[in-house]
Every structure is written in C-alpha cells, then in structure tokens.
C-alpha cells in the first residue's frame, strides 16, 4: 500500500533569493561603551554611597521582515533522504517524493496512512519570531492527482532548548487533475506566547491525507515553502555590568533607554576598581569593555 | 502464590548457576545489552538463559512474563549515579551547533540526562523497584528510593576519546571516573559513560542492534581495570533515531527528539541498581542480583513495551513506554520496569504512569 516514490524530477530554476531577515537574528551584538565613571576618575565614598554607571549601546534594529524557508529533500526514500528546510533553494533530488494515496473513497472519506514528514531547518537559525504576524506558505501537490486533499501543516520550534508548538493548520483543496502542480496555500498564526522569541530550531511537519487519488507527492525545488514572520535582529536586548570581575559571575543588569544605558550600584570599597560592561542581543554577546576608577574616603 | 513463584525460581536458578559456572565464563560473558526496537528478542543480544526457560523470547512490544528471582549478589541499596560525558568538548565530537546552546551539547542531550538523574530519586518510577533486596547475613535489605541519587557529573575532555571505542576503554574511563569523584562505596555506585555524537562504542556503531549496555568489571573480562565497577555504555542514541527511542513518547520533532536518552539510560540505571553484578558468575559465586529464568533483567522485560513505530501511543498499553514525573515536577520519557508485586504478584511492567489497574 505504501511506497516511497520519486514521482518525477522537476528542474526548476532557483527561485527567489533568500528573503530579508533569515538568519539575521544573531547578527553580532553591537559594541557597548562606558561613559560614566570616566576612566581614571576619583569618587568620594562619603558623599557618593551610590555610583552612577552609564554608557551607550548600538543594538541592531529589529525590523519586521519575512524569512523564507524552502522544503528540501536530497534523495527520495534513500539513506540520503534528509528532508529539511533551508533558506536556499535549488533543484532537489527528492522532488516529487511522497506516499501513494491509492485508495478512492467517497465524499467525506479519508485516506490516511498515518505518515508525516518532518522538515527541520538546516540553516536560518536563530530566528527572531514576530508572533504578531502569520506564517504563510504553500505545499505543492505535484502530479496528476485527483480528488480532495487535506494538508496538515504544523510548525514546532526549539526555544530555550525545549520543543514548543508554534501553530498548525489543515487546508482542504480540490485538486485540478489537468495541471501538474496544485499548490496548497496555508496560514498559521503563531502562538502569542512566543512573541519575541529567539528560535534555535524550526520544524515543519507535513501530513497529507484525504479522499484523493495519487495525491501524496510533494513538489520541491522551490515550489513548497513557508514564510516566517521575523525581525531582522532579536528584540531581546540587555546590558550587564560587573564590578572587578571580568567573568561576569554576578552581573548587574542595566536599564536601557534608546541608545544609552544606566544603572546605579553601591559605591565599592575604598581603592581602585574596574567596571566591565557587555551587551547581549539574542544569542550574541559583545566583547566586554571596562573603565577603571578610584574610590577614596 | 508470589512466594511460591519466587522459591521455584530460586531453586531453578541454583541448578543453573552450577551449570553455567562449569563452563568457561570468559567464553560466555558479554555485557547485558538493551536491544533496539528492531532486535527485541534477538538471542545474540541476550546472555544464555539461566535455566530451562518456561517462556520463549518476549513478544515485541509486550512484557516478558514470569517473575524475577534473587541470585545472591548485591543490589544498590542507596544508589549513586555518576555521569561521565567523555569527550563531549573534544574537537570533532559533534558535527553541528545550535544557537544559544553550548557547543559541547548542541542537542541538549547531556543537559537532559543530567536533569533526569537529578530528578529520578524518590519518584514512583524508581519506587517500583524497592521491592527487591539483597540478603546480608540472612537479612533482606531492600533498595531504597532515596530522593537524591545524583552522584556527580564530569565532562572529561582531558582523556582523549575516539570513534569505535571498546568496552575495555569504557571500563577504563569508569575507573578514571571513580578516581575523579573519589568514590569508595563501589557497591552503591554506578558510572554512566556517555559518548558524543561522533565518538561512540564500536558495537553500537557496527549496527549490532543494541542501544546501550551495562556491565561489571572483573579481571577476566576487563584486564587491568579495577574490579567491582558497575558501569554503563551509553552511546549517543540519537544516532539510531527511532530504533533507540527518538519520538517514541513525544511525537513532536523537538519535543520527542531526546526521548531515547532517558528511556535507554533509565533502563540501564535501573538494571544496574537491581543487578549491579551483571549476572556474572565468578569461581562458582553468582554476583548477579535480580533477573528471570531467561536472564532478563527488570529493564529487559519491559523494553519497548507498547511501541508501535508511532502508529499508536505506547502508553495505551499497560506498562508501555510512558513518563516519569521527576522530583523537579517535570515529565521524563521512560520505559516501565518489571515489578514482581504487580498484577497481584504475577508481575507486570510498572512505574511509567500506565500501570495495570492491579499493582502491588
């Protein structure tokens, strides 16, 4: 009943270039500076129980955009099958791969062989998700398929090392047997709890079923894809400082205000001290900078 | 009835021990394997039956019947589990990275295994094994379900690892671990030697059909290694995919990606707790703890129960693969463990949250 088949090899010219935003969430964190206290300055402890520490930052702007991932496959039903998502497209060895749905059932029936295919992202991570907008895409049903097909698409992400559901949808389409490709469009609203999340991984799962004949073959080589709503950089930004400890074992978080940051710390004991600062955007942390000052009575 | 079954098993065991000890232990010895889902019942992956096994090999996906018996060796009454991540930080240990995750653990497997060991103490899953005991001077001393069985973790990037490591090399690493941790109570200690993605034990790599194994160091089998070390060969089971448990409990790509690590490691840890001597018979003395006529241990008898290649949830079968609620409140995929007390004393697989209605 079930067999893997390379239905046909479709040579499709490389489609659109990688959309803006893909894989940019981890763009290197911008340098941070310390403007206060000034290096070499002196602070009187008796009149300054707290010391203001401030500086500038220049985080990358988090511009809304779209990251396109193509469904790709290296070899149909082989040890080198490797279904995956990629921001790059090209000709896929697994184009037209799928499972034969060779039973015909009446209206309302459902041919479901229980098989699904996972397409985990092989690149384009991390991705700064914009959960306020929808993910859209298309799963191309290729071949002379007949009937109504139901395409289940689900998105799962890796966030903080844990698998989390982004969202899912089912789209039913009556196939046109006179054309070789029936793209089935889908739209998924990401879970609101993932707003601003930095995705470490992304998986798209496709499950095709329904009262159709020969409808289990997915066209690749640029014909099946998903557009993820994203930001060009992570919206998760922070500046941390550390007193006399370049390892930041006990960091103090600063308050961000546009392109500046500040924090007040208890003035350290009398003597010479070094304050370190570093900025983090998404998973990227800047090189630490430092300033040295002296505390007197 | 339960008592009768145990006595019968013990009597048979005594006969069989004599028979086994008469032969060459060197020839018959091999570690105690956990077959993968494709090799359940494969005789090449089981030690010789103890005796006239009253039942055939287990049916794939079902518990292996008949209760276990006590063979006279020690058990781990107050177990301590030491995790060794050998070479995970060495060059070439992994072929990929994950953003925001340490390069020495890109899939989070080490973190998951560590969390599991920290969380397993005091759980219902571990508690299902407190019915087993060792006999010290005529007194039965039961295994305790202590809240903290975590002995420590060691990322050993000093002693070079390589691909296709041997069992002897794993035993040597266990010895180094014992020294590293300063372990003196070997009876209650076990060492899990976990390997990274690209450097694994030779038999696992060869496709012999197992996911992991545990053993007990004796000079005959591990020359030059300190005797009396209970250790587990824990390969990077994600390399074997669903054959070693990937997505066998949780169906999501990422949520189920690490299922096999806790299922397989949990199997070996609990087998080591109830049979740290690994069924060894040395000079006529049986070092083994608890297993059955067919030499199946508490994990073997319940391995992959309910597993249907993803067609149906395994937990729908009593004793099937399920979850352990850890002492940290989180759920960890596990297999069930054989419980002589379950099913009114007839025995069944228990502890994975899907026990038979009648349990002991």
Interface residues (C-beta under 8 A of the other chain):
Chain A: X26 X114 X118 X120 X125 X126 X156 X157 X158 X160 X161 X162 X163 X164 X165 X198 X200 X201 X203 X205 X282 X283
Chain B: X98 X99 X100 X101 X108 X111 X250 X252 X253 X254 X255 X256 X257 X310 X311
